[in-house]
Amino acid sequence: MVSKGLRTGSGLPVAKPQRFAKTRRIYVIDFVLGAIALVVGIVAILFAPQSSSPPYPELESTRAV
């Protein structure tokens, strides 16, 4: 007993795979751009210039020892 709705030739509208092609492309582009931004951010953090001196040396002289 197979209902008529499960047959492929029943005349019911079937979602075509082509319908979501643009959405999938947008998701892929978004993923790639996000991955690039993440890598660039990590590289920028890793290779940022490291300062050994305090950021405001004039404030160091007023600090109580």
N, CA, C and O atoms as a CHARMM CRD file, in Angstrom:
* protein
*
  260
    1    1 MET  N      0.82500  -1.18400   0.00000 PROA 1      0.00000
    2    1 MET  CA     0.00000   0.00000   0.00000 PROA 1      0.00000
    3    1 MET  C      0.87400   1.25300   0.00000 PROA 1      0.00000
    4    1 MET  O      1.40000   1.66100   1.03500 PROA 1      0.00000
    5    2 VAL  N      1.01000   1.83000  -1.13800 PROA 2      0.00000
    6    2 VAL  CA     1.76600   3.07200  -1.26800 PROA 2      0.00000
    7    2 VAL  C      0.78300   4.16700  -1.60300 PROA 2      0.00000
    8    2 VAL  O     -0.00400   4.03600  -2.54000 PROA 2      0.00000
    9    3 SER  N      0.82200   5.24600  -0.84500 PROA 3      0.00000
   10    3 SER  CA    -0.10900   6.33400  -1.12900 PROA 3      0.00000
   11    3 SER  C      0.31800   7.06000  -2.39800 PROA 3      0.00000
   12    3 SER  O      1.48900   7.03600  -2.77700 PROA 3      0.00000
   13    4 LYS  N     -0.63100   7.69500  -3.03700 PROA 4      0.00000
   14    4 LYS  CA    -0.34200   8.34700  -4.30700 PROA 4      0.00000
   15    4 LYS  C      0.59800   9.54000  -4.14100 PROA 4      0.00000
   16    4 LYS  O      1.28700   9.91700  -5.08900 PROA 4      0.00000
   17    5 GLY  N      0.63500  10.12700  -2.97000 PROA 5      0.00000
   18    5 GLY  CA     1.48600  11.29100  -2.75800 PROA 5      0.00000
   19    5 GLY  C      2.96700  10.97000  -2.75400 PROA 5      0.00000
   20    5 GLY  O      3.78900  11.86700  -2.94300 PROA 5      0.00000
   21    6 LEU  N      3.33300   9.69800  -2.54200 PROA 6      0.00000
   22    6 LEU  CA     4.73600   9.33000  -2.48000 PROA 6      0.00000
   23    6 LEU  C      5.30900   8.97500  -3.84300 PROA 6      0.00000
   24    6 LEU  O      6.52600   8.86300  -3.98300 PROA 6      0.00000
   25    7 ARG  N      4.48000   8.79800  -4.82900 PROA 7      0.00000
   26    7 ARG  CA     4.98700   8.48100  -6.16500 PROA 7      0.00000
   27    7 ARG  C      5.56000   9.73600  -6.81500 PROA 7      0.00000
   28    7 ARG  O      5.13100  10.85400  -6.53100 PROA 7      0.00000
   29    8 THR  N      6.51700   9.52800  -7.67400 PROA 8      0.00000
   30    8 THR  CA     7.14300  10.68500  -8.31400 PROA 8      0.00000
   31    8 THR  C      6.24900  11.27100  -9.39500 PROA 8      0.00000
   32    8 THR  O      6.33700  12.46800  -9.66700 PROA 8      0.00000
   33    9 GLY  N      5.40900  10.48700 -10.00900 PROA 9      0.00000
   34    9 GLY  CA     4.56400  10.98700 -11.07800 PROA 9      0.00000
   35    9 GLY  C      3.18600  11.38600 -10.59800 PROA 9      0.00000
   36    9 GLY  O      2.23200  11.30500 -11.37100 PROA 9      0.00000
   37   10 SER  N      3.04200  11.81100  -9.36200 PROA 10     0.00000
   38   10 SER  CA     1.72600  12.11500  -8.81200 PROA 10     0.00000
   39   10 SER  C      1.24000  13.50400  -9.19600 PROA 10     0.00000
   40   10 SER  O      0.07700  13.83100  -8.96200 PROA 10     0.00000
   41   11 GLY  N      2.10100  14.32800  -9.77900 PROA 11     0.00000
   42   11 GLY  CA     1.70200  15.66800 -10.16100 PROA 11     0.00000
   43   11 GLY  C      1.85800  16.69100  -9.05700 PROA 11     0.00000
   44   11 GLY  O      1.53600  17.86200  -9.25700 PROA 11     0.00000
   45   12 LEU  N      2.34100  16.28200  -7.90200 PROA 12     0.00000
   46   12 LEU  CA     2.54500  17.22600  -6.80400 PROA 12     0.00000
   47   12 LEU  C      3.79100  18.07000  -7.07700 PROA 12     0.00000
   48   12 LEU  O      4.75900  17.56600  -7.64500 PROA 12     0.00000
   49   13 PRO  N      3.78300  19.33200  -6.68600 PROA 13     0.00000
   50   13 PRO  CA     4.98500  20.15200  -6.91600 PROA 13     0.00000
   51   13 PRO  C      6.13600  19.67600  -6.03800 PROA 13     0.00000
   52   13 PRO  O      5.97800  19.47800  -4.83300 PROA 13     0.00000
   53   14 VAL  N      7.26700  19.50200  -6.65100 PROA 14     0.00000
   54   14 VAL  CA     8.45900  19.02800  -5.94800 PROA 14     0.00000
   55   14 VAL  C      9.48000  20.15900  -5.97300 PROA 14     0.00000
   56   14 VAL  O      9.66900  20.80200  -7.00600 PROA 14     0.00000
   57   15 ALA  N     10.14300  20.40700  -4.83900 PROA 15     0.00000
   58   15 ALA  CA    11.16200  21.45700  -4.77300 PROA 15     0.00000
   59   15 ALA  C     12.33300  21.06700  -5.65700 PROA 15     0.00000
   60   15 ALA  O     12.91200  19.99000  -5.51000 PROA 15     0.00000
   61   16 LYS  N     12.66700  21.94500  -6.56100 PROA 16     0.00000
   62   16 LYS  CA    13.77700  21.66300  -7.47700 PROA 16     0.00000
   63   16 LYS  C     15.09300  22.01100  -6.78900 PROA 16     0.00000
   64   16 LYS  O     15.15800  22.98900  -6.04500 PROA 16     0.00000
   65   17 PRO  N     16.13800  21.22600  -7.02600 PROA 17     0.00000
   66   17 PRO  CA    17.42800  21.51900  -6.39300 PROA 17     0.00000
   67   17 PRO  C     17.99200  22.87300  -6.82000 PROA 17     0.00000
   68   17 PRO  O     18.75400  23.48900  -6.07500 PROA 17     0.00000
   69   18 GLN  N     17.62500  23.33700  -8.00800 PROA 18     0.00000
   70   18 GLN  CA    18.14000  24.60500  -8.51400 PROA 18     0.00000
   71   18 GLN  C     17.60600  25.79400  -7.72100 PROA 18     0.00000
   72   18 GLN  O     18.17400  26.88400  -7.78600 PROA 18     0.00000
   73   19 ARG  N     16.53700  25.60100  -6.98800 PROA 19     0.00000
   74   19 ARG  CA    15.86600  26.69100  -6.28800 PROA 19     0.00000
   75   19 ARG  C     16.74700  27.34300  -5.21900 PROA 19     0.00000
   76   19 ARG  O     16.63500  28.54800  -4.99200 PROA 19     0.00000
   77   20 PHE  N     17.61100  26.58300  -4.56400 PROA 20     0.00000
   78   20 PHE  CA    18.43900  27.09300  -3.47600 PROA 20     0.00000
   79   20 PHE  C     19.88800  27.28300  -3.90000 PROA 20     0.00000
   80   20 PHE  O     20.76600  27.40400  -3.04600 PROA 20     0.00000
   81   21 ALA  N     20.15700  27.31000  -5.19700 PROA 21     0.00000
   82   21 ALA  CA    21.54200  27.42900  -5.66400 PROA 21     0.00000
   83   21 ALA  C     22.13900  28.78000  -5.28500 PROA 21     0.00000
   84   21 ALA  O     23.29300  28.84500  -4.86300 PROA 21     0.00000
   85   22 LYS  N     21.36800  29.86200  -5.42900 PROA 22     0.00000
   86   22 LYS  CA    21.90500  31.18600  -5.10500 PROA 22     0.00000
   87   22 LYS  C     22.16100  31.31100  -3.61100 PROA 22     0.00000
   88   22 LYS  O     23.16200  31.89900  -3.20100 PROA 22     0.00000
   89   23 THR  N     21.26800  30.76400  -2.79500 PROA 23     0.00000
   90   23 THR  CA    21.45300  30.82700  -1.34700 PROA 23     0.00000
   91   23 THR  C     22.71500  30.07100  -0.93600 PROA 23     0.00000
   92   23 THR  O     23.47800  30.53700  -0.09000 PROA 23     0.00000
   93   24 ARG  N     22.92800  28.90000  -1.54100 PROA 24     0.00000
   94   24 ARG  CA    24.11100  28.12200  -1.20300 PROA 24     0.00000
   95   24 ARG  C     25.37500  28.87300  -1.61700 PROA 24     0.00000
   96   24 ARG  O     26.38000  28.84300  -0.90600 PROA 24     0.00000
   97   25 ARG  N     25.32300  29.54100  -2.76200 PROA 25     0.00000
   98   25 ARG  CA    26.48900  30.29500  -3.21800 PROA 25     0.00000
   99   25 ARG  C     26.78900  31.44300  -2.25500 PROA 25     0.00000
  100   25 ARG  O     27.95200  31.72500  -1.96600 PROA 25     0.00000
  101   26 ILE  N     25.75100  32.09800  -1.76300 PROA 26     0.00000
  102   26 ILE  CA    25.95100  33.18800  -0.80200 PROA 26     0.00000
  103   26 ILE  C     26.58300  32.64900   0.48000 PROA 26     0.00000
  104   26 ILE  O     27.47800  33.27900   1.04300 PROA 26     0.00000
  105   27 TYR  N     26.11700  31.48200   0.94400 PROA 27     0.00000
  106   27 TYR  CA    26.69900  30.89400   2.15200 PROA 27     0.00000
  107   27 TYR  C     28.16500  30.53200   1.94800 PROA 27     0.00000
  108   27 TYR  O     28.98100  30.72300   2.85000 PROA 27     0.00000
  109   28 VAL  N     28.50700  30.01200   0.77200 PROA 28     0.00000
  110   28 VAL  CA    29.90200  29.64400   0.49600 PROA 28     0.00000
  111   28 VAL  C     30.77000  30.89500   0.47300 PROA 28     0.00000
  112   28 VAL  O     31.85600  30.91100   1.05200 PROA 28     0.00000
  113   29 ILE  N     30.29300  31.94600  -0.19800 PROA 29     0.00000
  114   29 ILE  CA    31.06100  33.19400  -0.25200 PROA 29     0.00000
  115   29 ILE  C     31.22100  33.77200   1.15200 PROA 29     0.00000
  116   29 ILE  O     32.29500  34.25600   1.50800 PROA 29     0.00000
  117   30 ASP  N     30.15900  33.72200   1.94400 PROA 30     0.00000
  118   30 ASP  CA    30.21100  34.23500   3.31500 PROA 30     0.00000
  119   30 ASP  C     31.20600  33.44000   4.15800 PROA 30     0.00000
  120   30 ASP  O     31.95700  34.01600   4.94600 PROA 30     0.00000
  121   31 PHE  N     31.21000  32.12200   3.99000 PROA 31     0.00000
  122   31 PHE  CA    32.13700  31.27400   4.73700 PROA 31     0.00000
  123   31 PHE  C     33.58000  31.57500   4.35100 PROA 31     0.00000
  124   31 PHE  O     34.45000  31.67500   5.21600 PROA 31     0.00000
  125   32 VAL  N     33.83100  31.72000   3.05200 PROA 32     0.00000
  126   32 VAL  CA    35.19800  31.98700   2.58800 PROA 32     0.00000
  127   32 VAL  C     35.67700  33.34900   3.08900 PROA 32     0.00000
  128   32 VAL  O     36.80700  33.47400   3.56200 PROA 32     0.00000
  129   33 LEU  N     34.82300  34.36600   2.98700 PROA 33     0.00000
  130   33 LEU  CA    35.21800  35.69400   3.46800 PROA 33     0.00000
  131   33 LEU  C     35.43800  35.69400   4.98400 PROA 33     0.00000
  132   33 LEU  O     36.35500  36.35000   5.47700 PROA 33     0.00000
  133   34 GLY  N     34.61100  34.97100   5.71200 PROA 34     0.00000
  134   34 GLY  CA    34.79500  34.87400   7.15500 PROA 34     0.00000
  135   34 GLY  C     36.08700  34.16800   7.52400 PROA 34     0.00000
  136   34 GLY  O     36.77700  34.57300   8.46000 PROA 34     0.00000
  137   35 ALA  N     36.41600  33.11000   6.78700 PROA 35     0.00000
  138   35 ALA  CA    37.66000  32.38500   7.05000 PROA 35     0.00000
  139   35 ALA  C     38.87200  33.26400   6.76000 PROA 35     0.00000
  140   35 ALA  O     39.84600  33.25400   7.51200 PROA 35     0.00000
  141   36 ILE  N     38.80700  34.02800   5.66100 PROA 36     0.00000
  142   36 ILE  CA    39.91600  34.92800   5.33200 PROA 36     0.00000
  143   36 ILE  C     40.06600  35.99800   6.41500 PROA 36     0.00000
  144   36 ILE  O     41.18200  36.30500   6.83400 PROA 36     0.00000
  145   37 ALA  N     38.95200  36.56200   6.86500 PROA 37     0.00000
  146   37 ALA  CA    39.01200  37.58900   7.90500 PROA 37     0.00000
  147   37 ALA  C     39.57800  37.02100   9.20300 PROA 37     0.00000
  148   37 ALA  O     40.34600  37.69200   9.89400 PROA 37     0.00000
  149   38 LEU  N     39.20400  35.79600   9.53400 PROA 38     0.00000
  150   38 LEU  CA    39.71900  35.16700  10.74900 PROA 38     0.00000
  151   38 LEU  C     41.22600  34.95800  10.66000 PROA 38     0.00000
  152   38 LEU  O     41.94900  35.24600  11.61300 PROA 38     0.00000
  153   39 VAL  N     41.70300  34.45900   9.52100 PROA 39     0.00000
  154   39 VAL  CA    43.13600  34.22200   9.34200 PROA 39     0.00000
  155   39 VAL  C     43.90200  35.53900   9.38500 PROA 39     0.00000
  156   39 VAL  O     44.95400  35.62600  10.01800 PROA 39     0.00000
  157   40 VAL  N     43.38000  36.56600   8.71500 PROA 40     0.00000
  158   40 VAL  CA    44.05600  37.87000   8.72500 PROA 40     0.00000
  159   40 VAL  C     44.09600  38.43700  10.14800 PROA 40     0.00000
  160   40 VAL  O     45.10000  39.02700  10.54900 PROA 40     0.00000
  161   41 GLY  N     43.02600  38.26400  10.90400 PROA 41     0.00000
  162   41 GLY  CA    43.01300  38.74500  12.27700 PROA 41     0.00000
  163   41 GLY  C     44.02300  38.02800  13.15100 PROA 41     0.00000
  164   41 GLY  O     44.71300  38.65900  13.95000 PROA 41     0.00000
  165   42 ILE  N     44.11400  36.72200  13.00700 PROA 42     0.00000
  166   42 ILE  CA    45.08100  35.95200  13.79700 PROA 42     0.00000
  167   42 ILE  C     46.50600  36.34600  13.43200 PROA 42     0.00000
  168   42 ILE  O     47.34900  36.51500  14.31300 PROA 42     0.00000
  169   43 VAL  N     46.78200  36.49500  12.13000 PROA 43     0.00000
  170   43 VAL  CA    48.12400  36.88700  11.69600 PROA 43     0.00000
  171   43 VAL  C     48.45600  38.28700  12.20900 PROA 43     0.00000
  172   43 VAL  O     49.58400  38.54000  12.63200 PROA 43     0.00000
  173   44 ALA  N     47.48700  39.19200  12.17500 PROA 44     0.00000
  174   44 ALA  CA    47.73500  40.55100  12.65800 PROA 44     0.00000
  175   44 ALA  C     48.03300  40.55600  14.15400 PROA 44     0.00000
  176   44 ALA  O     48.87800  41.32400  14.61500 PROA 44     0.00000
  177   45 ILE  N     47.35300  39.71600  14.90700 PROA 45     0.00000
  178   45 ILE  CA    47.61200  39.64500  16.35000 PROA 45     0.00000
  179   45 ILE  C     48.98100  39.02300  16.62000 PROA 45     0.00000
  180   45 ILE  O     49.71800  39.49700  17.48500 PROA 45     0.00000
  181   46 LEU  N     49.32200  37.97200  15.89000 PROA 46     0.00000
  182   46 LEU  CA    50.58900  37.29100  16.13500 PROA 46     0.00000
  183   46 LEU  C     51.78900  38.14600  15.74900 PROA 46     0.00000
  184   46 LEU  O     52.82200  38.10900  16.41800 PROA 46     0.00000
  185   47 PHE  N     51.65500  38.91500  14.67200 PROA 47     0.00000
  186   47 PHE  CA    52.78900  39.69400  14.18600 PROA 47     0.00000
  187   47 PHE  C     52.69300  41.17300  14.54900 PROA 47     0.00000
  188   47 PHE  O     53.38500  42.00100  13.95700 PROA 47     0.00000
  189   48 ALA  N     51.85000  41.50900  15.51000 PROA 48     0.00000
  190   48 ALA  CA    51.77000  42.89900  15.96400 PROA 48     0.00000
  191   48 ALA  C     53.06700  43.25300  16.68000 PROA 48     0.00000
  192   48 ALA  O     53.65400  42.40800  17.35600 PROA 48     0.00000
  193   49 PRO  N     53.51400  44.48800  16.53500 PROA 49     0.00000
  194   49 PRO  CA    54.76700  44.86800  17.20800 PROA 49     0.00000
  195   49 PRO  C     54.61100  44.79200  18.72900 PROA 49     0.00000
  196   49 PRO  O     53.65500  45.31400  19.30300 PROA 49     0.00000
  197   50 GLN  N     55.56200  44.14000  19.34700 PROA 50     0.00000
  198   50 GLN  CA    55.52400  43.97400  20.79500 PROA 50     0.00000
  199   50 GLN  C     56.35100  45.07500  21.44000 PROA 50     0.00000
  200   50 GLN  O     57.49400  45.31700  21.05100 PROA 50     0.00000
  201   51 SER  N     55.77500  45.72300  22.40800 PROA 51     0.00000
  202   51 SER  CA    56.46100  46.81900  23.08300 PROA 51     0.00000
  203   51 SER  C     56.94300  46.34100  24.44700 PROA 51     0.00000
  204   51 SER  O     56.16400  45.80300  25.23400 PROA 51     0.00000
  205   52 SER  N     58.23500  46.54100  24.72400 PROA 52     0.00000
  206   52 SER  CA    58.76800  46.14100  26.02400 PROA 52     0.00000
  207   52 SER  C     58.64500  47.27100  27.04000 PROA 52     0.00000
  208   52 SER  O     58.66900  47.02300  28.24500 PROA 52     0.00000
  209   53 SER  N     58.51300  48.50900  26.56500 PROA 53     0.00000
  210   53 SER  CA    58.37700  49.63800  27.48600 PROA 53     0.00000
  211   53 SER  C     56.90500  49.85400  27.80300 PROA 53     0.00000
  212   53 SER  O     56.03800  49.46400  27.02200 PROA 53     0.00000
  213   54 PRO  N     56.61600  50.47600  28.94700 PROA 54     0.00000
  214   54 PRO  CA    55.20700  50.74700  29.26300 PROA 54     0.00000
  215   54 PRO  C     54.61400  51.73500  28.25800 PROA 54     0.00000
  216   54 PRO  O     55.35200  52.54500  27.69600 PROA 54     0.00000
  217   55 PRO  N     53.33000  51.69100  28.02400 PROA 55     0.00000
  218   55 PRO  CA    52.73700  52.55100  27.00500 PROA 55     0.00000
  219   55 PRO  C     52.81700  54.03500  27.33800 PROA 55     0.00000
  220   55 PRO  O     52.87700  54.86500  26.43100 PROA 55     0.00000
  221   56 TYR  N     52.81900  54.38400  28.62600 PROA 56     0.00000
  222   56 TYR  CA    52.90500  55.79000  29.03500 PROA 56     0.00000
  223   56 TYR  C     54.04100  55.92900  30.03900 PROA 56     0.00000
  224   56 TYR  O     53.80400  55.82800  31.24200 PROA 56     0.00000
  225   57 PRO  N     55.26800  56.15900  29.57800 PROA 57     0.00000
  226   57 PRO  CA    56.40400  56.22200  30.52300 PROA 57     0.00000
  227   57 PRO  C     56.29700  57.38300  31.50000 PROA 57     0.00000
  228   57 PRO  O     56.84800  57.30500  32.59800 PROA 57     0.00000
  229   58 GLU  N     55.59900  58.46600  31.13000 PROA 58     0.00000
  230   58 GLU  CA    55.50500  59.60300  32.05400 PROA 58     0.00000
  231   58 GLU  C     54.67800  59.25000  33.28800 PROA 58     0.00000
  232   58 GLU  O     54.83400  59.88900  34.32900 PROA 58     0.00000
  233   59 LEU  N     53.80800  58.25200  33.19700 PROA 59     0.00000
  234   59 LEU  CA    53.01400  57.84400  34.35100 PROA 59     0.00000
  235   59 LEU  C     53.81400  56.96100  35.30700 PROA 59     0.00000
  236   59 LEU  O     53.45200  56.82700  36.47600 PROA 59     0.00000
  237   60 GLU  N     54.88000  56.36900  34.82500 PROA 60     0.00000
  238   60 GLU  CA    55.69000  55.49200  35.66900 PROA 60     0.00000
  239   60 GLU  C     56.39100  56.28500  36.77600 PROA 60     0.00000
  240   60 GLU  O     56.58800  55.76000  37.87200 PROA 60     0.00000
  241   61 SER  N     56.76600  57.52700  36.51100 PROA 61     0.00000
  242   61 SER  CA    57.50700  58.30200  37.52000 PROA 61     0.00000
  243   61 SER  C     56.60500  58.73000  38.67700 PROA 61     0.00000
  244   61 SER  O     57.10100  58.97800  39.77600 PROA 61     0.00000
  245   62 THR  N     55.30700  58.81900  38.45500 PROA 62     0.00000
  246   62 THR  CA    54.40000  59.24900  39.52100 PROA 62     0.00000
  247   62 THR  C     53.92500  58.08600  40.38100 PROA 62     0.00000
  248   62 THR  O     53.26700  58.29900  41.39900 PROA 62     0.00000
  249   63 ARG  N     54.24800  56.86800  39.98700 PROA 63     0.00000
  250   63 ARG  CA    53.77900  55.70700  40.72300 PROA 63     0.00000
  251   63 ARG  C     54.58000  55.52200  42.00900 PROA 63     0.00000
  252   63 ARG  O     55.80400  55.65700  42.00300 PROA 63     0.00000
  253   64 ALA  N     53.90700  55.22000  43.09400 PROA 64     0.00000
  254   64 ALA  CA    54.59200  55.00700  44.37200 PROA 64     0.00000
  255   64 ALA  C     55.31100  53.67500  44.34000 PROA 64     0.00000
  256   64 ALA  O     54.79700  52.67500  43.83900 PROA 64     0.00000
  257   65 VAL  N     56.52800  53.69000  44.89600 PROA 65     0.00000
  258   65 VAL  CA    57.32900  52.46300  44.89200 PROA 65     0.00000
  259   65 VAL  C     57.25200  51.78900  46.23100 PROA 65     0.00000
  260   65 VAL  O     57.86100  50.73800  46.42900 PROA 65     0.00000
